[in-house]
Amino acid sequence: MGNAHTFPIAGRPADELLDELRSLREGDLDWRAGRAFSLVYDTDDPVLEELLETVGVMFLHENALNPFRYQTLLKMETEVIAAAVDLFGAECGAISSGGTESIFLAVYTAREWARNRGIDHPQLLCCDTAHPAFAKACHYLGVQLVKTPHGADGRAQPELMAAALGPDTALLVASTPCYPFGVIDDVVGIATIAADAGRLCHVDACLGGWLLPWWAQLGQPVPPWGFAVDGVTSMSADIHKYGYTFKGASTILYRDRELFEHQIFMYDSWPGGLYASSSAAGTRPGAPIAGAWAAIHHLGADGYVRLARRVLDATTRFRGGINAIEGLAVTGDPDMSLFEFGALPGSGIDIDGVCDVMDGRGWNLDRQQGGLHLMVSPGHDRVVDLFCGDLASAVAEHGESSGVAHTYGGVV
Ligand SMILES: Cc1ncc(COP(=O)(O)O)c(C=O)c1O
């Protein structure tokens, strides 16, 4: 043991531990007050919240490693996948622990698909706005990452991707939308390049998957983006984002079963018996499956549309309020409910200094290379005016930036 002083020798009473955690938590980011962006998707729906907490506790100890041992988990998992298959027009798919695992599985599937075709050193082709989970998956899986720059509108440039496509390209990626700018790539353009060249095309709808169907129903312009587009072969869509369950639930979907079969791992050379799994994890917690099932069935399409309306209303007001502050502007023309905003050239505004003031007021904005990032949840409609008021005064009062780094994620 490295440091004998950090391992607890004597156990402590549960009450004492709970008191300690309650008091520590007082300093944590208060997402219920609308202060968090992107880390928590707040529905401001106490009934849903209580339901999620109840089912989370009900299935806390159960293990979906062998789904046939827990028939209720099996039923819920099957129904969640069936709901996603129906919503997205896929043929089949699986639940994973999050967007990153779904992306890993898509990249792994593409690698195996390519190797079966004699491509020994497969490449993945994406725009530089694609989520870092693709770079991470490539790094882990020995796939070469080829990136093309985004255009002035923040979108992938299909013509550059076509030019970068080579004999080893296995998978092309489109984001719907991408995280940094909230814009939807030209899926038709990218998927057509993939299909014409006989390659795979993955749509990263981790963010948009569980919102865009309702966004379109609200009359918002949504370009073609899913399996409706010829050439799209797989898609990732996270239930723990705009599907509104707690963390640990995403879906990875395929146009056809033959491709999906690459994802399934079977091992029969073990004294313990046949090992079979369709995602990366072995032991799988039951709670995220139960949470996903409960959120989908409690909300239904009606509930998702109702929440999407709140997201749309809040997004419209945030964008209007930010653009009304002299010297600030939303970057580009975002398609959904997340966007970057920054200081206009010549405004003299130090956007990181502005963020320091906002941090001091308890807001939690993500700092990007070119500005600050907002991801809007339904519950944010309660704080738009407060936020815009604080932002206007932060612009007026801010000093030089303290030099906080532009980060997304972290290492413990
Ligand atoms: C577009 C996009 N793809 C993938 C991911 C990765 O999802 P996760 O953080 O659940 O692994 C994210 C996370 O925000 C994302 O925005």
The ligand as a Gaussian input file, in Angstrom:
#p B3LYP/6-31G(d) Opt

LIG

0 1
 C      -21.032000      15.485000     -29.659000
 C      -20.576000      14.608000     -28.529000
 N      -20.196000      13.348000     -28.771000
 C      -19.774000      12.531000     -27.792000
 C      -19.733000      12.948000     -26.476000
 C      -19.211000      12.033000     -25.423000
 O      -20.208000      11.667000     -24.510000
 P      -19.877000      11.171000     -23.036000
 O      -19.331000      12.352000     -22.298000
 O      -21.201000      10.688000     -22.538000
 O      -18.882000      10.068000     -23.108000
 C      -20.152000      14.251000     -26.173000
 C      -20.143000      14.746000     -24.801000
 O      -20.513000      15.863000     -24.517000
 C      -20.567000      15.110000     -27.224000
 O      -20.925000      16.375000     -26.983000

